[in-house]
Amino acid sequence: MGLIEQLEWRYATKKFDEQRNISKEDLDLLKKTFALTATSYGLQPLKLVVVTDKKVQEQLVAHSYGQKQVGQASALFVICTEQSIDATFVENYFARVEQVRGTPSEVLAPFKKHLMENFITKPKEQLTLWASKQAYIALGNLLTACALQHLDSCPMEGFDPQGYDSVLGLTEKGLTATLVMPIGYRADDDFMASLAKVRRPVAEVVIEVN
Amino acid sequence: MGLIEQLEWRYATKKFDEQRNISKEDLDLLKKTFALTATSYGLQPLKLVVVTDKKVQEQLVAHSYGQKQVGQASALFVICTEQSIDATFVENYFARVEQVRGTPSEVLAPFKKHLMENFITKPKEQLTLWASKQAYIALGNLLTACALQHLDSCPMEGFDPQGYDSVLGLTEKGLTATLVMPIGYRADDDFMASLAKVRRPVAEVVIEVN
């Protein structure tokens, strides 16, 4: 199937088949997909927590407004944002650029100066918001990757980040849970699976300037 | 090539080949991809402006901090958010659900009540922020779709939304420009194309709880 057929096929899965696990190969592919996601300035203010411990998943259901797919799914992806977008974070980024590309530091200096003086100096609230928006790019990328691999998933904004923090120990890791995505295979009796996809038609959501 | 190879291949293209245009088929595929993007509650608070008029693209360069790729690209995608997330917007959504799925309105009533009483009543600023986050899901989806089609693109947060508004007449359309994405084919001499991709390794950005 092509991309459009796969995007038509996917839906926000509400009930997963608890007997079916996704393969190690698919899991590895999704982790790589996450790491390859484009982010603003290439800074990657994100980490991905992959939960496959069913007991932990069960604990997280209570912090997800009781949504059972969190406990049922083969893997639970928790897209987290970095809490410290600071000078160290930027230094590490430029160390990586120098290492991977061999770019001399003097060539990178103007960009680095910009980030150090005009970006990380922004109020913490703005940087947190900036990071959280990048998490949505990763979500969009992962949703499409799942569809292409014929994996079911459910994008979720509705959960209690503090509850996730306490169960997963995110604060100690410098992270905040931002988006949640159970991944696996749809249950045969998920009635949502049979419903037609509701979307505004292309002619309604696309405006041409040509 | 597989998904990972295509995601490795893509990069934020800084210089496009002005002689090469993307096909109508690819453009149609990207429009459908946009329309199929998952959004919170399925509400789709987004529209896509597709600019292929080179004179308009040239005008928008000035509102994009002079970034020339906006003028050079075969097509300029402007992902816009809806300004009015209100009762009418929600009514239209439920009319669509009833039409497509034939779901009786009494079945939808509790969800509709929730959106009417607890969601669209939020402060305008919160709804705008919510909508803008959905635009990033569309961006993530479109970036991956482009990579799969071997199309080059450049995700851009850095532009002047008011300038875009004045050139494209977005306010009259009830829209705000949120993200910009020139799409086309990389120029042979875009020096960015030859640089190795800089990413934190999977082992650094993925935390396993198993």
Interface residues (C-beta under 8 A of the other chain):
Chain A: L3 I4 L7 E8 R10 A12 L29 K31 K32 T33 F34 A35 L36 T37 A38 S40 G42 Q44 L46 K47 L48 V49 V50 V51 T52 D53 V56 Y93 R96 V97 V100 R101 L129 S132 K133 Q134 Y136 I137 A138 L139 G140 N141 L142 L143 T144 A145 L148 Q149 P155 E157 L168 K173 L195 A196 K197 V198 R199 R200 P201 V202 V205 V206 I207 E208 V209 N210
Chain B: L3 I4 L7 E8 R10 A12 L29 K31 K32 T33 F34 A35 L36 T37 A38 S40 G42 Q44 L46 K47 L48 V49 V50 V51 T52 D53 V56 Y93 R96 V97 V100 R101 L129 S132 K133 Q134 Y136 I137 A138 L139 G140 N141 L142 L143 T144 A145 L148 Q149 P155 E157 L168 K173 L195 A196 K197 V198 R199 R200 P201 V202 V205 V206 I207 E208 V209 N210
